Amino acid sequence: MRVDQSTIQKLALDVTMNDIPRAIKRTKGLKLPDGSTIKTFANHFSVYIGDPENATKRSRSVKAKEEGYFVVVQNLKRNIPDVVIKGYPQATRAVIKKDDKPNANSIEEVALLVEGYGLLACMNTEGIDGTKTRTNSAMEMKDVLGIEAARKTIISEINEVTKGMDIDPRHMQLLADVMTCKGKILGITRHGLAKMRDSVLQLASFEKTPDHLFDAAFHMKKDRIEGVSECIIMGQSMSIGTGAFKVVRTLGLEEEQLGKRAPLFGGCFEAMKNVATAA
């Protein structure tokens, strides 16, 4: 196979002919037979394929051996052009972004925008500030930096989508808390809600109400009516705020100790009645 050296020079890629054999050998999908070798020349390289089967099997016919070589050659012909020689296999494209307005110190800030995955590899790249590296993938952020970083990513992405809308940021923070309270990211779907809490009425209030109720009745499930959705459906007081108290005890104070207060709008009705009578 020939290598276009002019394209490599135009793109300013740090790729040499010696890098190609190493990249081909470490690629798992190629499955080079034992005994295969790769030789490089000025502007091309050649792959010499070993015996696709065991070389000691001399009983195989010549036709069967040729068919084995043909399969291997066709597989290499399809997959070698997709081999990643250098860089990050999960990143598909990278763009350098320069800030037109320098900061207070007259320093031009340069950002590298990468399309794809590989946050950990990008953070450890020479010349990249790992403390300012982030991704919009909450799942990858959770795997690399932890669940708190994933929570912050969810909040920032919702803010980016709802930019310009008058939404209290605490609503988005509460949503991110619910999605990450179990130590993993759960979606606000029927599958995610099922993992948050085992409540039949909560699932029924979200999606597929008849199916959830039918399955719960078939499996004889019970619901303790402890959540907000369940209490609203059953018409009960919720166990939050003033409804969180289970025991009420009198303080034993006399009315003189508390002091009697006049109702805030107590005299309004009498005043309106007098006005109507005078009219």
N, C-alpha and C positions, 0 to 999 in steps of 0.2 A: 504494500500500500504506500502511496506517495503522500508526502506532507507538504502543504502549501506554506513555504517559509515566508513568502511575501505577506500573507495574511497575518502570520504571527508577528512580524515586524510592525505592520500597520497598527495592530491592536496593542502593541507594547507588552506582549505576554512573556512572562519569565518561564519559557518552556524550551527545553533542549531535546535533542534526539535521544539522549540517555534516559530522559524521564519517561519516555513512551513504553519501553519494555517493563519497567517497574510498575507502571500503572496497569498494564495489561495483566501482569502476573497476580496482582493483588485484587483484581476484580473477580468477585465470586461467581457471577453468572456465566462466565465464559467456559469454565470447566475444561481447561487445557489438559489433554492426555499426558500421562507420564512420559518423560523423554522429549517433550517439546522444547524448542529453543527459539529465541527471537534475536535477530541480527539487524543492526542499524547501519545505514550508509549515509551519504551526504544529505539526500532529501527524501529518502524512503526507508522502509524497514520491511523485513521478510519474517514470516512466522513458519517455522519448520515443525510440522505436526508429528508427534510420536504415534505409536500404535494405539488406536482407540480402545482396543481390547488388550488382553495380556499378550505380550510378545512371545510367551512360551507356548501359546496355543497354535501349534503348527498345522493342526488338523483342519483349520478353517480354509475354505476355498478362497481363491483369488478374488472371485466376484463378491463374496461376503466382505472381504477386507476392503475392497474398493468402495463398497456401499457405506461401510463405517467411516472411511476417510471423507466421503462426500458429505455425510451428515455433519461431521465436525467442521468441515470447511464452510459449509453454508451457515452454520451457527455463528462462526467467527465473522463471516462476511456481514451478517446482520448486526452483530452486537459490538464489534470493535469501534465503529464510528461513534457510538454512544458512550465510550469509556471516558471517564473524567480523569484527565492527566494530572491536573493540580486544582486546588481550590476545594470548595465544599460541595459534595454531591447533592445535598438537599437544597442548595441555593441555585435558583434558575437565572437570576439577573441581578446586577448591582449598578447603581447610579450614584455619582458624586454630585452632591448639591451644595452650592456655595451661597452664602448669605450676602445679599447685595448691600446691606447696611452693616458696617462694622460696629463692634461694641464700643463701650466707653474707652477702652484701651487701644482703639484703632486696630484690633485684631480681627482678621477675616475668619469667621467660623465656617468650617467645612463639615458636612454631614454625609455619611455613607448610607444610602437606602438600599436594602437588600430584599429581594422578592424570593420568598420561599421559607425554609426553616433552617435551623442550625444556630440558635441563640448562643449556646455555650461556646461553639467554635468561633463565632464572631467576637464574643467578649474577650477571647484569648488571642485575638489576632494582633500582631505587632502594629503599633500606631493607633489602635482603637482604644478609646477611654471606656473601660468596662463599666464604670460607675454611671455612665450616661447612656448605656446601651439598653434598649428595651424592645419589646415586640408586642404586636396587637393580638397575639395568640395567648389566650389565658391558660390553655392547657400546657403549652410549652413553658410559659412563665412559672407555672406551678411545679413542673418537673425540674426546672433549673434553679429557681430562687425560692420556691416554697409557696404555701397557700396564701400568705399575707400579700406577697407580690401579685399573685393571681387576683386577689380581691381588689387591689389598687388598679390593676389593668382593666377589670370589668367596669369599675367606676369611671375611669378615664375614657374608655371606649363609648360608654353610654353618654357621657358628657359631649364627646365629639359628634355623636349621631344627633343628639338633641340640642345642638348648639343653636342659640337664638331663641329657644323656647323657654318660657317662664316656668321652670320646674325647680322645686326646692331640692338642693343637692342631697339633703338627708333622705329623700325618697330613694335615690339611686344608691346611696350608701346602705340603706336597709335592704334593698334588693340584693346587693352584693354580699351582705352578711348572711342572708338566707341561703344563697347559692353556695357559700363556702363554709357554713357553720359545722359541717360534718368532717372537715379536713380534706375534702375533695370537692371538685366542681360538679354541682348538680344543676341541670337545666330546669327552667320553669315550664316543664311539660308533665304529662301524666306519669312518665317514667321517672322523672326526677322527684316529683312529689311523693311517689310511692316509696322512694328511698329515704325521704326526709322523715316521714312519720307514718305509722301504720294506722291510718284513719280512713274508713270507708266513705264517710260523708264528705271529707275533704276532697278525695278523688272524684266523688260523684258531682261535686259542685264545680269541677273544672272542665272535664271532658268526658264524653261517653257515659252519661249518667245511668241509663238503663243497664249497660253492660256491667258497670261496677256494682250496682245494687243486686243484679242477678247473681254475679259471682260470689258476692258476700253472703247472700242468702243460701246459695248452694253449699258453700264451705262453712256455714254457720259461724261467721265472724262476728265479733263484738266491737262496739265503738264506745269509748269512755266519755265522749262529748267533752273534751278538754280544750280543743282549739277554738279559734275565733269563728271559722267557717261553720263548724259543727254547732256551736252555740247559737249563731244567727239562724241557721236552718231550724233548730228545735225551739227557738224563741226563749232561750235561757240567757241569763246574765253571763258575760264573759269573765274569765278568771284573770283579768288584767285591770290595773288601776284600782278603782274603788271596789270592783267586783272580786278582787283577789283575797278579800278578808273572808274567813270562814267562821270566826267567832266574834260576836259583838258583846261588849261588856259595858254596863252603865258605870259612869264615873262617880255617881252619888253626890253630885253637886246640887246645891239649892239654886233657885232662880235668882235670888239676891246676889249670889256669888258670880253668876255669869253676867248678870245685867241684861235688862230687857231692851231690845232694839225695836224701833218702829219699822214697819215694812217700807221698803224703798219706794214703792208706788202705792202705798196704802191710802193716801188722801186724794189720789187722782180721780177715783170713781165718784167720791163725794163732791169734789169740785166741779166735775162735769155735770153731775146731777143738779147742783145749784145753778149752774149757768143755764141749763136747759129749762129749769123752773122759772128763772127770771125772764127768759125769752118768751 
